[in-house]
Amino acid sequence: MKEKNLPVLHIDDFHQAAKHHPDVYVHLFKEHAEKHRFILTPHRHDFYLLVVFTQGEGTHTVDFVNYPIRPGSVFFMSPAQVHTWTYTEDADGYLIFFNADFYLVDFPARKLSDLPLFHSLATPPVAYLSGTNLADTETLFSRIHQEFTGNGYRREDVIRSYLNILLVKLSGFCLAHQPSPLSPYAQSQIRQLELLVEKWYLEHRTVREYAGMMALSEKQLYTVCQTALGKPLQKIIQDRLLLEAKRLLVHTELSVAQVADRLNFPDHSYFNRFFRKETGTTPEQFRRGYR
């Protein structure tokens, strides 16, 4: 069976972005949602996303996890994550889409993936802000929107400067709310692990192999995972396999056996046992729940 067409959105799919700046798009959420109703169905991006809600309620579903939308919600997503929105008619705020190349023009020595904001293993894709933190964040979103819609001198440079401040501020909020604050070195280890898992999870590599790639002993890697993420590496790998299994079951027409093959399970009965153990339901039952 062939795959359904899960939309992968690009910034130039949004006319205002293509007209003004091909690598960045800034808009009021309500106006954006009215113009682009397809955001109500599951899709993914090839760009980074930031959204702050100033009013309204709803749910933001990111890779099968539901996050409440309420005033003060700030969402941030990396490329390739699958998501969809449901929201009340009065929902509004600001949203920013940007490509890595846009940011790196002024900050070539940095990597967006180094920001704790985009560490999906350790950081959920939302922060709930209030008080001064929320007011400062809304001000930054507002100023970026004003620059994007205006004609100021070197406005792209101004947008990048405000965007950098916003990303650093939001990363700080995320770190402050972690149960156990991580040192910069621990953050870099988690990010390295995240990249390695993303690269090798389909190969079902062993803990020893990951430890070797990180120049750590198995015991040291276990400590890193338990301290920063509260679970062993094997569980982290299983969670990544499970997420991809869910994506394939819901967003493609591949058979269960084909999904098992895609994920390199030795046979589909082993995949069925794995899926049922992790979710409490069979792959077919899970798929039917989304049809």
Phi and psi restraints in degrees (value plus and minus 20) as a CYANA .aco file:
   2 LYS   PHI    -115.7   -75.7
   2 LYS   PSI     143.5   183.5
   3 GLU   PHI     -99.0   -59.0
   3 GLU   PSI     126.1   166.1
   4 LYS   PHI     -90.1   -50.1
   4 LYS   PSI     146.6   186.6
   5 ASN   PHI    -113.1   -73.1
   5 ASN   PSI      69.0   109.0
   6 LEU   PHI     -96.3   -56.3
   6 LEU   PSI      96.0   136.0
   7 PRO   PHI     -81.3   -41.3
   7 PRO   PSI     115.7   155.7
   8 VAL   PHI    -133.5   -93.5
   8 VAL   PSI      89.2   129.2
   9 LEU   PHI    -107.6   -67.6
   9 LEU   PSI     124.4   164.4
  10 HIS   PHI    -137.6   -97.6
  10 HIS   PSI     135.4   175.4
  11 ILE   PHI     -79.6   -39.6
  11 ILE   PSI     -55.4   -15.4
  12 ASP   PHI     -94.6   -54.6
  12 ASP   PSI     -18.8    21.2
  13 ASP   PHI     -93.3   -53.3
  13 ASP   PSI     -34.4     5.6
  14 PHE   PHI    -124.9   -84.9
  14 PHE   PSI      96.1   136.1
  15 HIS   PHI     -78.6   -38.6
  15 HIS   PSI     -59.7   -19.7
  16 GLN   PHI     -84.7   -44.7
  16 GLN   PSI     -55.3   -15.3
  17 ALA   PHI     -86.5   -46.5
  17 ALA   PSI     -64.9   -24.9
  18 ALA   PHI     -82.8   -42.8
  18 ALA   PSI     -53.1   -13.1
  19 LYS   PHI     -92.9   -52.9
  19 LYS   PSI     -62.7   -22.7
  20 HIS   PHI    -113.9   -73.9
  20 HIS   PSI     -79.7   -39.7
  21 HIS   PHI    -161.7  -121.7
  21 HIS   PSI      98.8   138.8
  22 PRO   PHI     -89.3   -49.3
  22 PRO   PSI     -34.0     6.0
  23 ASP   PHI    -134.0   -94.0
  23 ASP   PSI     -14.1    25.9
  24 VAL   PHI    -171.0  -131.0
  24 VAL   PSI     127.1   167.1
  25 TYR   PHI    -164.4  -124.4
  25 TYR   PSI     109.0   149.0
  26 VAL   PHI    -153.4  -113.4
  26 VAL   PSI     111.9   151.9
  27 HIS   PHI    -175.9  -135.9
  27 HIS   PSI     141.1   181.1
  28 LEU   PHI     -91.0   -51.0
  28 LEU   PSI     117.3   157.3
  29 PHE   PHI     -81.4   -41.4
  29 PHE   PSI     -64.7   -24.7
  30 LYS   PHI     -81.1   -41.1
  30 LYS   PSI     -66.1   -26.1
  31 GLU   PHI     -85.2   -45.2
  31 GLU   PSI     -60.8   -20.8
  32 HIS   PHI     -80.8   -40.8
  32 HIS   PSI     -66.8   -26.8
  33 ALA   PHI     -85.0   -45.0
  33 ALA   PSI     -56.0   -16.0
  34 GLU   PHI     -87.3   -47.3
  34 GLU   PSI     -53.3   -13.3
  35 LYS   PHI    -103.1   -63.1
  35 LYS   PSI     -46.2    -6.2
  36 HIS   PHI    -148.2  -108.2
  36 HIS   PSI      57.6    97.6
  37 ARG   PHI     -88.8   -48.8
  37 ARG   PSI     -35.8     4.2
  38 PHE   PHI     -86.4   -46.4
  38 PHE   PSI     -31.1     8.9
  39 ILE   PHI     -90.7   -50.7
  39 ILE   PSI     -29.1    10.9
  40 LEU   PHI    -100.0   -60.0
  40 LEU   PSI     -29.2    10.8
  41 THR   PHI    -130.9   -90.9
  41 THR   PSI     135.4   175.4
  42 PRO   PHI     -78.1   -38.1
  42 PRO   PSI     117.0   157.0
  43 HIS   PHI    -179.6  -139.6
  43 HIS   PSI     150.8   190.8
  44 ARG   PHI    -156.0  -116.0
  44 ARG   PSI     146.2   186.2
  45 HIS   PHI    -139.0   -99.0
  45 HIS   PSI     143.4   183.4
  46 ASP   PHI    -128.7   -88.7
  46 ASP   PSI       2.3    42.3
  47 PHE   PHI    -156.5  -116.5
  47 PHE   PSI     152.7   192.7
  48 TYR   PHI    -108.0   -68.0
  48 TYR   PSI     130.8   170.8
  49 LEU   PHI    -151.6  -111.6
  49 LEU   PSI     117.4   157.4
  50 LEU   PHI    -152.5  -112.5
  50 LEU   PSI     114.0   154.0
  51 VAL   PHI    -160.4  -120.4
  51 VAL   PSI     114.6   154.6
  52 VAL   PHI    -139.7   -99.7
  52 VAL   PSI     114.0   154.0
  53 PHE   PHI    -120.8   -80.8
  53 PHE   PSI     107.7   147.7
  54 THR   PHI    -120.2   -80.2
  54 THR   PSI     -38.3     1.7
  55 GLN   PHI    -180.3  -140.3
  55 GLN   PSI     145.0   185.0
  56 GLY   PHI      73.3   113.3
  56 GLY   PSI     152.9   192.9
  57 GLU   PHI    -159.0  -119.0
  57 GLU   PSI     150.5   190.5
  58 GLY   PHI     137.2   177.2
  58 GLY   PSI    -176.7  -136.7
  59 THR   PHI    -160.0  -120.0
  59 THR   PSI     114.2   154.2
  60 HIS   PHI    -130.1   -90.1
  60 HIS   PSI      96.0   136.0
  61 THR   PHI    -120.3   -80.3
  61 THR   PSI      98.0   138.0
  62 VAL   PHI    -140.7  -100.7
  62 VAL   PSI      92.2   132.2
  63 ASP   PHI      28.5    68.5
  63 ASP   PSI      31.4    71.4
  64 PHE   PHI      54.2    94.2
  64 PHE   PSI     -12.2    27.8
  65 VAL   PHI    -130.7   -90.7
  65 VAL   PSI     110.2   150.2
  66 ASN   PHI    -114.6   -74.6
  66 ASN   PSI     111.4   151.4
  67 TYR   PHI    -142.6  -102.6
  67 TYR   PSI     108.2   148.2
  68 PRO   PHI     -84.1   -44.1
  68 PRO   PSI     121.2   161.2
  69 ILE   PHI    -120.6   -80.6
  69 ILE   PSI     108.9   148.9
  70 ARG   PHI    -176.0  -136.0
  70 ARG   PSI     143.9   183.9
  71 PRO   PHI     -75.2   -35.2
  71 PRO   PSI     111.6   151.6
  72 GLY   PHI      77.0   117.0
  72 GLY   PSI     -23.5    16.5
  73 SER   PHI     -94.8   -54.8
  73 SER   PSI     112.3   152.3
  74 VAL   PHI    -144.6  -104.6
  74 VAL   PSI      98.5   138.5
  75 PHE   PHI    -126.9   -86.9
  75 PHE   PSI     125.9   165.9
  76 PHE   PHI    -163.6  -123.6
  76 PHE   PSI     113.1   153.1
  77 MET   PHI    -157.2  -117.2
  77 MET   PSI     127.7   167.7
  78 SER   PHI    -114.6   -74.6
  78 SER   PSI     144.2   184.2
  79 PRO   PHI     -77.0   -37.0
  79 PRO   PSI     128.1   168.1
  80 ALA   PHI      67.2   107.2
  80 ALA   PSI     -35.6     4.4
  81 GLN   PHI     -88.1   -48.1
  81 GLN   PSI     124.1   164.1
  82 VAL   PHI    -118.4   -78.4
  82 VAL   PSI     111.9   151.9
  83 HIS   PHI    -172.8  -132.8
  83 HIS   PSI     148.0   188.0
  84 THR   PHI    -175.4  -135.4
  84 THR   PSI     141.1   181.1
  85 TRP   PHI    -140.7  -100.7
  85 TRP   PSI     126.2   166.2
  86 THR   PHI    -153.3  -113.3
  86 THR   PSI     118.3   158.3
  87 TYR   PHI    -178.8  -138.8
  87 TYR   PSI     138.8   178.8
  88 THR   PHI     -94.3   -54.3
  88 THR   PSI     141.7   181.7
  89 GLU   PHI     -82.2   -42.2
  89 GLU   PSI     -47.0    -7.0
  90 ASP   PHI    -108.3   -68.3
  90 ASP   PSI     -16.7    23.3
  91 ALA   PHI     -81.1   -41.1
  91 ALA   PSI     112.1   152.1
  92 ASP   PHI    -175.9  -135.9
  92 ASP   PSI     147.2   187.2
  93 GLY   PHI     141.8   181.8
  93 GLY   PSI    -168.4  -128.4
  94 TYR   PHI    -149.2  -109.2
  94 TYR   PSI     127.5   167.5
  95 LEU   PHI    -153.0  -113.0
  95 LEU   PSI     129.0   169.0
  96 ILE   PHI    -153.1  -113.1
  96 ILE   PSI     106.6   146.6
  97 PHE   PHI    -131.6   -91.6
  97 PHE   PSI     119.0   159.0
  98 PHE   PHI    -173.8  -133.8
  98 PHE   PSI     126.6   166.6
  99 ASN   PHI    -106.5   -66.5
  99 ASN   PSI     134.8   174.8
 100 ALA   PHI     -78.7   -38.7
 100 ALA   PSI     -57.9   -17.9
 101 ASP   PHI     -80.4   -40.4
 101 ASP   PSI     -54.0   -14.0
 102 PHE   PHI     -83.8   -43.8
 102 PHE   PSI     -65.2   -25.2
 103 TYR   PHI     -89.2   -49.2
 103 TYR   PSI     -60.2   -20.2
 104 LEU   PHI     -94.2   -54.2
 104 LEU   PSI     -30.4     9.6
 105 VAL   PHI     -76.9   -36.9
 105 VAL   PSI     -65.3   -25.3
 106 ASP   PHI    -116.0   -76.0
 106 ASP   PSI     -34.1     5.9
 107 PHE   PHI    -151.5  -111.5
 107 PHE   PSI      39.6    79.6
 108 PRO   PHI     -86.7   -46.7
 108 PRO   PSI     -41.5    -1.5
 109 ALA   PHI    -103.9   -63.9
 109 ALA   PSI     -26.3    13.7
 110 ARG   PHI    -125.1   -85.1
 110 ARG   PSI     140.6   180.6
 111 LYS   PHI    -143.2  -103.2
 111 LYS   PSI     111.6   151.6
 112 LEU   PHI     -81.1   -41.1
 112 LEU   PSI     -52.3   -12.3
 113 SER   PHI     -86.7   -46.7
 113 SER   PSI     -34.9     5.1
 114 ASP   PHI    -100.5   -60.5
 114 ASP   PSI     -35.7     4.3
 115 LEU   PHI     -93.7   -53.7
 115 LEU   PSI     110.9   150.9
 116 PRO   PHI     -75.3   -35.3
 116 PRO   PSI     -44.5    -4.5
 117 LEU   PHI     -73.3   -33.3
 117 LEU   PSI     -55.0   -15.0
 118 PHE   PHI    -129.9   -89.9
 118 PHE   PSI       5.7    45.7
 119 HIS   PHI    -113.5   -73.5
 119 HIS   PSI      72.8   112.8
 120 SER   PHI     -87.1   -47.1
 120 SER   PSI     -46.1    -6.1
 121 LEU   PHI     -88.8   -48.8
 121 LEU   PSI     -56.9   -16.9
 122 ALA   PHI    -125.5   -85.5
 122 ALA   PSI     -37.1     2.9
 123 THR   PHI    -148.1  -108.1
 123 THR   PSI     100.1   140.1
 124 PRO   PHI     -85.8   -45.8
 124 PRO   PSI     137.1   177.1
 125 PRO   PHI    -101.2   -61.2
 125 PRO   PSI      11.0    51.0
 126 VAL   PHI    -173.2  -133.2
 126 VAL   PSI     127.0   167.0
 127 ALA   PHI    -148.9  -108.9
 127 ALA   PSI     118.6   158.6
 128 TYR   PHI    -127.0   -87.0
 128 TYR   PSI      89.2   129.2
 129 LEU   PHI    -127.2   -87.2
 129 LEU   PSI     138.4   178.4
 130 SER   PHI    -172.7  -132.7
 130 SER   PSI     152.0   192.0
 131 GLY   PHI      39.8    79.8
 131 GLY   PSI    -161.1  -121.1
 132 THR   PHI     -82.0   -42.0
 132 THR   PSI     -58.4   -18.4
 133 ASN   PHI     -80.0   -40.0
 133 ASN   PSI     -63.1   -23.1
 134 LEU   PHI     -88.2   -48.2
 134 LEU   PSI     -63.8   -23.8
 135 ALA   PHI     -80.6   -40.6
 135 ALA   PSI     -63.7   -23.7
 136 ASP   PHI     -84.0   -44.0
 136 ASP   PSI     -60.4   -20.4
 137 THR   PHI     -86.2   -46.2
 137 THR   PSI     -65.6   -25.6
 138 GLU   PHI     -82.0   -42.0
 138 GLU   PSI     -57.0   -17.0
 139 THR   PHI     -82.5   -42.5
 139 THR   PSI     -62.7   -22.7
 140 LEU   PHI     -84.9   -44.9
 140 LEU   PSI     -64.2   -24.2
 141 PHE   PHI     -78.8   -38.8
 141 PHE   PSI     -64.6   -24.6
 142 SER   PHI     -82.3   -42.3
 142 SER   PSI     -62.8   -22.8
 143 ARG   PHI     -87.0   -47.0
 143 ARG   PSI     -58.1   -18.1
 144 ILE   PHI     -83.8   -43.8
 144 ILE   PSI     -60.9   -20.9
 145 HIS   PHI     -83.7   -43.7
 145 HIS   PSI     -62.6   -22.6
 146 GLN   PHI     -81.4   -41.4
 146 GLN   PSI     -62.3   -22.3
 147 GLU   PHI     -86.7   -46.7
 147 GLU   PSI     -60.3   -20.3
 148 PHE   PHI     -84.0   -44.0
 148 PHE   PSI     -59.5   -19.5
 149 THR   PHI    -109.1   -69.1
 149 THR   PSI     -27.3    12.7
 150 GLY   PHI    -115.8   -75.8
 150 GLY   PSI    -188.4  -148.4
 151 ASN   PHI    -149.7  -109.7
 151 ASN   PSI      13.1    53.1
 152 GLY   PHI     -88.2   -48.2
 152 GLY   PSI     140.7   180.7
 153 TYR   PHI     -82.4   -42.4
 153 TYR   PSI     107.0   147.0
 154 ARG   PHI      29.0    69.0
 154 ARG   PSI      29.8    69.8
 155 ARG   PHI     -83.5   -43.5
 155 ARG   PSI     -51.0   -11.0
 156 GLU   PHI     -82.9   -42.9
 156 GLU   PSI     -58.3   -18.3
 157 ASP   PHI     -83.8   -43.8
 157 ASP   PSI     -60.7   -20.7
 158 VAL   PHI     -85.7   -45.7
 158 VAL   PSI     -63.6   -23.6
 159 ILE   PHI     -79.7   -39.7
 159 ILE   PSI     -65.3   -25.3
 160 ARG   PHI     -81.8   -41.8
 160 ARG   PSI     -58.7   -18.7
 161 SER   PHI     -85.5   -45.5
 161 SER   PSI     -66.8   -26.8
 162 TYR   PHI     -84.1   -44.1
 162 TYR   PSI     -59.4   -19.4
 163 LEU   PHI     -82.2   -42.2
 163 LEU   PSI     -62.0   -22.0
 164 ASN   PHI     -81.8   -41.8
 164 ASN   PSI     -63.9   -23.9
 165 ILE   PHI     -80.5   -40.5
 165 ILE   PSI     -64.0   -24.0
 166 LEU   PHI     -82.0   -42.0
 166 LEU   PSI     -65.3   -25.3
 167 LEU   PHI     -83.7   -43.7
 167 LEU   PSI     -61.9   -21.9
 168 VAL   PHI     -86.8   -46.8
 168 VAL   PSI     -63.0   -23.0
 169 LYS   PHI     -80.9   -40.9
 169 LYS   PSI     -67.2   -27.2
 170 LEU   PHI     -85.1   -45.1
 170 LEU   PSI     -57.3   -17.3
 171 SER   PHI     -82.3   -42.3
 171 SER   PSI     -59.7   -19.7
 172 GLY   PHI     -82.9   -42.9
 172 GLY   PSI     -61.3   -21.3
 173 PHE   PHI     -81.7   -41.7
 173 PHE   PSI     -62.0   -22.0
 174 CYS   PHI     -82.9   -42.9
 174 CYS   PSI     -65.0   -25.0
 175 LEU   PHI     -83.7   -43.7
 175 LEU   PSI     -58.8   -18.8
 176 ALA   PHI     -85.0   -45.0
 176 ALA   PSI     -44.5    -4.5
 177 HIS   PHI    -121.8   -81.8
 177 HIS   PSI     -13.6    26.4
 178 GLN   PHI     -92.9   -52.9
 178 GLN   PSI     120.6   160.6
 179 PRO   PHI     -74.7   -34.7
 179 PRO   PSI     -61.6   -21.6
 180 SER   PHI    -147.7  -107.7
 180 SER   PSI      81.7   121.7
 181 PRO   PHI     -72.9   -32.9
 181 PRO   PSI     115.8   155.8
 182 LEU   PHI    -120.7   -80.7
 182 LEU   PSI     124.2   164.2
 183 SER   PHI     -90.7   -50.7
 183 SER   PSI     139.4   179.4
 184 PRO   PHI     -74.2   -34.2
 184 PRO   PSI     -57.2   -17.2
 185 TYR   PHI     -85.5   -45.5
 185 TYR   PSI     -62.1   -22.1
 186 ALA   PHI     -84.8   -44.8
 186 ALA   PSI     -59.0   -19.0
 187 GLN   PHI     -80.3   -40.3
 187 GLN   PSI     -61.9   -21.9
 188 SER   PHI     -87.3   -47.3
 188 SER   PSI     -55.6   -15.6
 189 GLN   PHI     -85.5   -45.5
 189 GLN   PSI     -62.3   -22.3
 190 ILE   PHI     -84.5   -44.5
 190 ILE   PSI     -61.3   -21.3
 191 ARG   PHI     -85.9   -45.9
 191 ARG   PSI     -60.0   -20.0
 192 GLN   PHI     -81.0   -41.0
 192 GLN   PSI     -63.4   -23.4
 193 LEU   PHI     -83.3   -43.3
 193 LEU   PSI     -62.5   -22.5
 194 GLU   PHI     -78.4   -38.4
 194 GLU   PSI     -64.7   -24.7
 195 LEU   PHI     -85.6   -45.6
 195 LEU   PSI     -59.0   -19.0
 196 LEU   PHI     -88.0   -48.0
 196 LEU   PSI     -62.4   -22.4
 197 VAL   PHI     -82.0   -42.0
 197 VAL   PSI     -63.2   -23.2
 198 GLU   PHI     -81.3   -41.3
 198 GLU   PSI     -55.5   -15.5
 199 LYS   PHI     -96.8   -56.8
 199 LYS   PSI     -56.0   -16.0
 200 TRP   PHI    -137.5   -97.5
 200 TRP   PSI     -19.4    20.6
 201 TYR   PHI     -81.1   -41.1
 201 TYR   PSI     -50.8   -10.8
 202 LEU   PHI     -90.8   -50.8
 202 LEU   PSI     -37.9     2.1
 203 GLU   PHI    -107.5   -67.5
 203 GLU   PSI     -24.5    15.5
 204 HIS   PHI      34.3    74.3
 204 HIS   PSI      26.6    66.6
 205 ARG   PHI     -85.9   -45.9
 205 ARG   PSI     135.3   175.3
 206 THR   PHI    -104.8   -64.8
 206 THR   PSI     144.9   184.9
 207 VAL   PHI     -79.5   -39.5
 207 VAL   PSI     -59.8   -19.8
 208 ARG   PHI     -80.7   -40.7
 208 ARG   PSI     -59.7   -19.7
 209 GLU   PHI     -87.0   -47.0
 209 GLU   PSI     -61.7   -21.7
 210 TYR   PHI     -84.2   -44.2
 210 TYR   PSI     -62.1   -22.1
 211 ALA   PHI     -79.7   -39.7
 211 ALA   PSI     -61.8   -21.8
 212 GLY   PHI     -83.6   -43.6
 212 GLY   PSI     -60.4   -20.4
 213 MET   PHI     -85.9   -45.9
 213 MET   PSI     -44.8    -4.8
 214 MET   PHI    -119.9   -79.9
 214 MET   PSI     -15.9    24.1
 215 ALA   PHI      37.5    77.5
 215 ALA   PSI      20.7    60.7
 216 LEU   PHI    -144.5  -104.5
 216 LEU   PSI     138.5   178.5
 217 SER   PHI     -98.3   -58.3
 217 SER   PSI     143.1   183.1
 218 GLU   PHI     -80.8   -40.8
 218 GLU   PSI     -57.3   -17.3
 219 LYS   PHI     -85.3   -45.3
 219 LYS   PSI     -61.8   -21.8
 220 GLN   PHI     -84.0   -44.0
 220 GLN   PSI     -61.7   -21.7
 221 LEU   PHI     -85.8   -45.8
 221 LEU   PSI     -58.6   -18.6
 222 TYR   PHI     -80.1   -40.1
 222 TYR   PSI     -63.5   -23.5
 223 THR   PHI     -83.5   -43.5
 223 THR   PSI     -62.6   -22.6
 224 VAL   PHI     -78.3   -38.3
 224 VAL   PSI     -68.4   -28.4
 225 CYS   PHI     -86.2   -46.2
 225 CYS   PSI     -64.2   -24.2
 226 GLN   PHI     -87.9   -47.9
 226 GLN   PSI     -61.0   -21.0
 227 THR   PHI     -89.5   -49.5
 227 THR   PSI     -65.6   -25.6
 228 ALA   PHI    -106.9   -66.9
 228 ALA   PSI     -53.8   -13.8
 229 LEU   PHI    -140.4  -100.4
 229 LEU   PSI     -31.4     8.6
 230 GLY   PHI      52.8    92.8
 230 GLY   PSI      -1.7    38.3
 231 LYS   PHI    -176.6  -136.6
 231 LYS   PSI     135.1   175.1
 232 PRO   PHI     -93.8   -53.8
 232 PRO   PSI     143.7   183.7
 233 LEU   PHI     -80.0   -40.0
 233 LEU   PSI     -58.9   -18.9
 234 GLN   PHI     -78.1   -38.1
 234 GLN   PSI     -58.2   -18.2
 235 LYS   PHI     -88.8   -48.8
 235 LYS   PSI     -57.2   -17.2
 236 ILE   PHI     -82.0   -42.0
 236 ILE   PSI     -63.4   -23.4
 237 ILE   PHI     -86.0   -46.0
 237 ILE   PSI     -63.3   -23.3
 238 GLN   PHI     -81.6   -41.6
 238 GLN   PSI     -59.4   -19.4
 239 ASP   PHI     -83.5   -43.5
 239 ASP   PSI     -58.0   -18.0
 240 ARG   PHI     -89.0   -49.0
 240 ARG   PSI     -61.3   -21.3
 241 LEU   PHI     -81.6   -41.6
 241 LEU   PSI     -61.5   -21.5
 242 LEU   PHI     -84.3   -44.3
 242 LEU   PSI     -62.2   -22.2
 243 LEU   PHI     -80.0   -40.0
 243 LEU   PSI     -65.2   -25.2
 244 GLU   PHI     -86.7   -46.7
 244 GLU   PSI     -55.7   -15.7
 245 ALA   PHI     -81.4   -41.4
 245 ALA   PSI     -64.9   -24.9
 246 LYS   PHI     -82.5   -42.5
 246 LYS   PSI     -63.2   -23.2
 247 ARG   PHI     -79.0   -39.0
 247 ARG   PSI     -65.6   -25.6
 248 LEU   PHI     -88.6   -48.6
 248 LEU   PSI     -57.8   -17.8
 249 LEU   PHI     -87.4   -47.4
 249 LEU   PSI     -59.1   -19.1
 250 VAL   PHI    -108.0   -68.0
 250 VAL   PSI     -57.6   -17.6
 251 HIS   PHI    -125.0   -85.0
 251 HIS   PSI     -13.2    26.8
 252 THR   PHI    -155.2  -115.2
 252 THR   PSI     151.2   191.2
 253 GLU   PHI    -124.2   -84.2
 253 GLU   PSI      -3.7    36.3
 254 LEU   PHI     -81.8   -41.8
 254 LEU   PSI     123.0   163.0
 255 SER   PHI     -88.9   -48.9
 255 SER   PSI     145.8   185.8
 256 VAL   PHI     -80.5   -40.5
 256 VAL   PSI     -60.1   -20.1
 257 ALA   PHI     -83.5   -43.5
 257 ALA   PSI     -58.5   -18.5
 258 GLN   PHI     -88.8   -48.8
 258 GLN   PSI     -55.4   -15.4
 259 VAL   PHI     -84.3   -44.3
 259 VAL   PSI     -63.2   -23.2
 260 ALA   PHI     -79.5   -39.5
 260 ALA   PSI     -62.0   -22.0
 261 ASP   PHI     -84.8   -44.8
 261 ASP   PSI     -62.6   -22.6
 262 ARG   PHI     -80.0   -40.0
 262 ARG   PSI     -53.9   -13.9
 263 LEU   PHI    -113.3   -73.3
 263 LEU   PSI     -12.5    27.5
 264 ASN   PHI      43.6    83.6
 264 ASN   PSI      13.2    53.2
 265 PHE   PHI     -98.4   -58.4
 265 PHE   PSI     125.6   165.6
 266 PRO   PHI     -83.4   -43.4
 266 PRO   PSI     -50.0   -10.0
 267 ASP   PHI    -179.2  -139.2
 267 ASP   PSI     142.3   182.3
 268 HIS   PHI     -93.4   -53.4
 268 HIS   PSI     -41.9    -1.9
 269 SER   PHI     -89.8   -49.8
 269 SER   PSI     -57.3   -17.3
 270 TYR   PHI     -84.7   -44.7
 270 TYR   PSI     -60.5   -20.5
 271 PHE   PHI     -81.7   -41.7
 271 PHE   PSI     -62.8   -22.8
 272 ASN   PHI     -79.8   -39.8
 272 ASN   PSI     -62.9   -22.9
 273 ARG   PHI     -85.1   -45.1
 273 ARG   PSI     -63.1   -23.1
 274 PHE   PHI     -79.5   -39.5
 274 PHE   PSI     -68.0   -28.0
 275 PHE   PHI     -85.2   -45.2
 275 PHE   PSI     -63.8   -23.8
 276 ARG   PHI     -86.0   -46.0
 276 ARG   PSI     -58.6   -18.6
 277 LYS   PHI     -82.9   -42.9
 277 LYS   PSI     -59.0   -19.0
 278 GLU   PHI    -100.7   -60.7
 278 GLU   PSI     -49.0    -9.0
 279 THR   PHI    -137.0   -97.0
 279 THR   PSI     -37.3     2.7
 280 GLY   PHI      60.9   100.9
 280 GLY   PSI     -12.8    27.2
 281 THR   PHI    -163.0  -123.0
 281 THR   PSI     141.9   181.9
 282 THR   PHI    -101.6   -61.6
 282 THR   PSI     141.2   181.2
 283 PRO   PHI     -77.3   -37.3
 283 PRO   PSI     -61.9   -21.9
 284 GLU   PHI     -84.9   -44.9
 284 GLU   PSI     -60.4   -20.4
 285 GLN   PHI     -84.3   -44.3
 285 GLN   PSI     -60.8   -20.8
 286 PHE   PHI     -81.8   -41.8
 286 PHE   PSI     -65.0   -25.0
 287 ARG   PHI     -81.0   -41.0
 287 ARG   PSI     -64.4   -24.4
 288 ARG   PHI     -82.8   -42.8
 288 ARG   PSI     -48.5    -8.5
 289 GLY   PHI     -86.9   -46.9
 289 GLY   PSI     -35.3     4.7
 290 TYR   PHI    -131.8   -91.8
 290 TYR   PSI     -10.3    29.7
